[in-house]
Amino acid sequence: MAELAKTLRAELDRYSPGGKLPSSRTLVERHRVSPVTVSRALAQLAAEGLVVTRPGAGAFKAETRAAPASGDASWQELALSADAAELVPRAVDASGVLVTLAAPPPGVVEFNGGYLHPSLQPERALAAALARAGRRPGAWGRPPTDGLTDLREWFAREIGGGVTGAEVLITAGGQSALTTALRALTAPGTPVLVESPTYPGMLAVARAAGLRPVPVPTDTDGIRPDLLEAAFRATGARVLVSQPLFQNPTGALLPPSRRREVVRIARAAGAFVVEDDFARRLVHEDAGPLPPPLAADDPDGVVVHVCSLTKITSASLRVGALAARGPVLERLRAIQVVDSFFVPRPLQEAALELVGSPSWPRHLRTVSQELKARRDVLTAAVALRLPELALPHVPSGGYHLWLRLPDALPEAALLTAALRAGVAAAPGRPYFCAEPPAGHIRLSFAGVAGPTEIHEGVRRLRTALDELLP
Ligand SMILES: Cc1ncc(COP(=O)(O)O)c(C=O)c1O
């Protein structure tokens, strides 16, 4: 795949911007590779911003970006992807996930981390919880396949609104819950509505399941209900994946009126809302009271709720939950047990020990204070030293800032120059499943050691910008 991507990259020089590349079939024959290799190579070039692929139409050399328009053209994202081919090839591509999982080279400031820096993790409490878990009677026996009863009840109480332990399944973190939910609710080849931009790991899950992600644009208040309604109508989708709280990557928080609208529109379309509540415990100290999960007020079983302990503890405490009401629960249960049997019992016991320990509320408070302080440091440093980068929304939860690049600054060039200067940031491109409206980068302030490293990372980003901007 890498070889073909390299060849195609070199050949791109021969095309003018917007020029059409040969068809996949021609590339298969010309380079004597499989169709999967061709689609992966094209996806790689698309991720680098070098080509754009239009389902049903082919692949084209990317245009140089035009001057910003003054109107609101975000509806086009939806229109441009509504005509996608019926046949959806399964595409298994881990690159979007590996950005936050792979360790950066030594000495590099890690602004692309997806989890808490070890200094923010409750390491002592985790060690103690694991030791106590190992001594619990039956710790190495088989757990009930749905998960330990006490843990299911704890998650149900956390969700609130009368959700019961019987409506909760324990999963191996949020990623596995998203996989189970999408496989349970959709048939291969069908569309799934996603927020745009959104978490690339979920897009990867959808594509690996042979689904067709259809982007619904967001603004600083989250998903736009008018465009959501249009998207359901245009696609006949039966599922929307949404992050109503501290959306990744925008940090948006869905206001009450939109929360009601989203559930109402999905219900009217006969569709489920997969609520990825990944960042609830990453709330910043200065946020107001949090709205409850959509699942807490869902008598009709529209919402399939996903949450996880990893973000607030460690990527390795792979314990999360799925909550649902109605016949769909049986489907989720069946997929989960077929795929993975159950979550290892010692890990479930350790999770219970941890959340039941006196240090748990202390840990939540510490992280809340720390994230707020780090957000402020990074926000101020960006405003002062990187004024070219726009920050449309300062989040009150989550672990990162989502920054928009000026048109003259190509995302891929900035990230390469940044790495040369010793700082890694997450590219914006993988967060979009159609052509992005602009270049972006995502800077995580949770995966670094503290304010000193944040300042150093911003200084290095400045070096990269100076190299690229006249
Ligand atoms: C929005 C979102 N959902 C889910 C996940 C999955 O996290 P985990 O599987 O560690 O719970 C992530 C991880 O980055 C995420 O950003």
Ligand as a Chemical Component Dictionary entry (heavy atoms), coordinates in Angstrom:
data_LIG
# 
_chem_comp.id                   LIG 
_chem_comp.type                 NON-POLYMER 
_chem_comp.pdbx_formal_charge   0 
_chem_comp.three_letter_code    LIG 
# 
loop_
_chem_comp_atom.comp_id 
_chem_comp_atom.atom_id 
_chem_comp_atom.alt_atom_id 
_chem_comp_atom.type_symbol 
_chem_comp_atom.charge 
_chem_comp_atom.model_Cartn_x 
_chem_comp_atom.model_Cartn_y 
_chem_comp_atom.model_Cartn_z 
_chem_comp_atom.pdbx_ordinal 
LIG C1 C1 C 0 -14.969 10.644 21.190 1  
LIG C2 C2 C 0 -14.318 9.368  21.597 2  
LIG N1 N1 N 0 -15.084 8.294  21.802 3  
LIG C3 C3 C 0 -14.551 7.122  22.186 4  
LIG C4 C4 C 0 -13.201 6.978  22.355 5  
LIG C5 C5 C 0 -12.677 5.631  22.750 6  
LIG O1 O1 O 0 -12.007 5.628  23.960 7  
LIG P1 P1 P 0 -11.810 4.329  24.843 8  
LIG O2 O2 O 0 -11.985 3.131  23.948 9  
LIG O3 O3 O 0 -10.421 4.423  25.361 10 
LIG O4 O4 O 0 -12.845 4.361  25.902 11 
LIG C6 C6 C 0 -12.361 8.062  22.139 12 
LIG C7 C7 C 0 -10.888 7.936  22.283 13 
LIG O5 O5 O 0 -10.124 8.754  21.848 14 
LIG C8 C8 C 0 -12.939 9.303  21.756 15 
LIG O6 O6 O 0 -12.184 10.387 21.550 16 
# 
loop_
_chem_comp_bond.comp_id 
_chem_comp_bond.atom_id_1 
_chem_comp_bond.atom_id_2 
_chem_comp_bond.value_order 
_chem_comp_bond.pdbx_ordinal 
LIG C1 C2 SING 1  
LIG C2 N1 SING 2  
LIG C2 C8 DOUB 3  
LIG N1 C3 DOUB 4  
LIG C3 C4 SING 5  
LIG C4 C5 SING 6  
LIG C4 C6 DOUB 7  
LIG C5 O1 SING 8  
LIG O1 P1 SING 9  
LIG P1 O2 DOUB 10 
LIG P1 O3 SING 11 
LIG P1 O4 SING 12 
LIG C6 C7 SING 13 
LIG C6 C8 SING 14 
LIG C7 O5 DOUB 15 
LIG C8 O6 SING 16 
# 
